Amino acid sequence: MVCGQVVVYCRLCAGVLTIQCAKWNECIGGNMEPEIGKHPTEFYGYPHFDDSEEAEESREAEYCPYQDKRCTKRRKSNNDITIGTCSVGYRGRGLSEYRPHVICPDRFNNDAVFEPLESLFVDEGELFRVPEVTLMGTSIDFVAGKIDDDGEVIDFAGVEVQALDTTGSVWEHKTNYENGEDIEDVENSYGMNWAMSITKTMMQQAFKKGQAFSEWDENLIFLIQDVSLDYLRRNANTSQLEGAKPENPVHFYAYSLEYDYETSGYEWSLSEKVSTDLEGVSQMMDSDEDEKIPTKDDFKQSIKKKF
């Protein structure tokens, strides 16, 4: 597939250029950044303008490099068809330009995202990370921590991943892209469903599951994008949100997704760590959740079942 023209911004001359080759990093030494609009910015793990052999093979196989298998993000009308869109360009309130907004939780499955969690745990023991551990009729996306030589859990934290939901659809954008047409020239586009993603889904999970982690004196970490934290601050009472403190049960790790010319892709970097207690979570939402919390030992047994 040939992606055609690429619009980039040059740091050296502060000008916008249009060039033909998607492998512009090899020619100009990495002094430019891709300029994006309202369209998907990554397909199957690679920037939309990347026409490298690896990117083409990934798209052809509908392969997700973050899950090491075929993309699991499917069309609602046909579950056999993958969408393959990791992030989309969007310019919300407070942004002067379009930025990639991650719409697939698998995009967070990256070492650069999980490495900052390691400082939470005790020094001894072996690190572990297991997916989908059951808790109170639902599950935790991941549990990370330390185990001893006997396989006993000696320290842990719950990890929830919160990508953004969209309103509308990215499907026409993808169809145009695959047909070599203008990726932005569509009749039906998309928006960000901020309320559903952040103030409803995430904060309800924070309150419900945070009760258990508060009782256990452990931490529940939400991995989010920096734009999501910005939205939360603009639209909720975050007066009790403070810097990350171990004594607070609920934490939010906000990451920035920026283009890296050395890797020719969008890369994560930790932007900010904040935390709060259950009262602070309650201030950010309304919840009437009241469910029996399992004992800490019972939850450790659920963790061990995943090994």
C-alpha positions, 0 to 999 in steps of 0.5 A: 500500500502506498500512503501518498503524501505526508504533511510534516512540521519541520523544527528547523525552519518552523514550516509545514512541508508536503513530501511523498516518501513515508520513510522521511526519517531516513532522509532528514535526520528526524527533524520533522513531526507528522501533522495529523488531522481528524482520522485514524493515526495508527492501524495494527500497531503502526502509524497510518503513513508507515509503509515499511515492510513490517507495517504492511505485513501487520496490516495484511495479517490484521496482526496486533503487536501488543497482543501478539495475535490477530486484532480483537477489535471487531465490527459490531455488524460482523464480528469476523472483520477487524477494525485495527484502529489503535488511535485516532486524531482528535482536537478537544478542548484545551488542545491547539492541534490534533493529537493521537487519542488511544481508542483500544485498551490493547495499545497500553500493553507495553513495557514503557507503560508498566515499568513505572509500576515496579517502584510500588513493590517490595524489593525482594521477590520476582515480578509478575503480571497476570491478566483478568483476575476475578473480583466481586463479580467482575475482573481486574484487567491486570494484577502486577506485583511480586511473588516469592520462591514458593510462588506465594504473592507477597505484594501486588497492585491492581491495574485497570486500563482505560482507553477512550470510546468513540461516538460515530465510527472510524470505519469509513476512514479505514475503508478510504485508507485501504482504497488509497483515498483521502482518509479524511474525506468521509460522510460519517466521522467520529467523536470522543465519548468522554462521559462514558469512558471517563466519568462513568465507566472508569470512575464507577470501577474506581469506586467499586474496586477501590473499596476492596483495595482500600480494605486490603491497604493496597493500590489500584492503578488506572492507566490512562492517557494524559488527555483523559486526566485533563478531561477529568479535571475539567469536568469533575470535582478533583479537589482531593486528587493529589500527587501519588501517595502509597496510602491512597488506594486509587491511583491514576497514571497518565501517559503521553503518546508522542511521535518518536522519530528514532523508532518511527512510531508513537511511543508512551511516556509517563506524564503524571501520577496522581492519587486519591482516597475513596472520598475523593473518588466519590466526589468525582462520581455518584455511586451506590455500589455495595458488594461484599469484599473478598478477603485479601487471602482469597484474592491472592488465591485468585491471582495464583490461579492465573500463573 
